[in-house]
Amino acid sequence: MGIIYIIFAIYSIYIIMTAQKFSQKLLFGILFILIFSIALYAEYLRHLYQHAIQTIAYDVMPQKGKKEYDDLLKKDIFKAYNSSKVIYDTLYYADMLEPSSLLETMETHYKMFHQNIDNLLIWHYNQLYAHFLLKDTKIVQEEYTKIIRMKDAKVKGHKLSPLYNWDFIDALYLFSRKDYKQSFNCFKKTNIQNLNNREKLHYYYQFSNLCRVMHNHSMEEECIKKIRQIGGTSKIIEVVNHENE
């Protein structure tokens, strides 16, 4: 982007310098300043957005990330990041282990989540995860069935984006059905190298819960150790520390 801006600036200066009349130079100068200012402001907003994503996905600090995104929206005169905020809120409420707020957010923006196949996957995954937290086995099974149907689906030649880890989804589903052995195998099969810190936190948290049920204390302790190494301010950290005092 920096190279593009430099080329644009050089070209604009060339146009201004070669203009025959002063009125043309003035007009081109004003247009250049206006366009360049808007472009730079858009880059500034994009920087704030990326920082908010970094804060929740890698620093695993959902409270701070939410505040950063709220500040971004106040500065976003173009209203370009409003729809992305809805997706961001699903991450926040999942991290804070607030399934009811997560479900409420999705219901409020029902139409947005049904606009395309990727948003629909986000809808069904969060429905599954929220009801998993609520221990509603029936809904978990229903949502899991819908997600599996979508796995290899195509809409106008467009396949699903790789938004979630399928083995982790399988593990949650089997855990909810109390098929602990198969769930354990799916957790072990999950390629955690492809997960960001936030996703790893949820992975180790649910894996530790499964290991506790299975009385596999050594593996549970290993998962808790991983959770503490990731750190952050997620509700998961608070719950894990409280349960293991």
ABEGO torsion letter per residue (X at the ends): XAAAAAAAAAAAAAAAAABABAAAAAAAAAAAAAAAAAAAAAAAAAAAAAAAAAAAAAAGBAAAAAAAAAAAAAABAAGAAAAAAAAAAAAAAAAAGBAAAAAAAAAAAAAAAAABAAAAAAAAAAAAAAAAAAGBAAAAAAAAAAAAAAAABBBGGBBBBBABBAAAAAAAAAAAAGBAAAAAAAAAABBAAABBAAAAAAAAAAAAAAAAAAGBAAAAAAAAAAAAAAEEABAAAAAAAAAAX
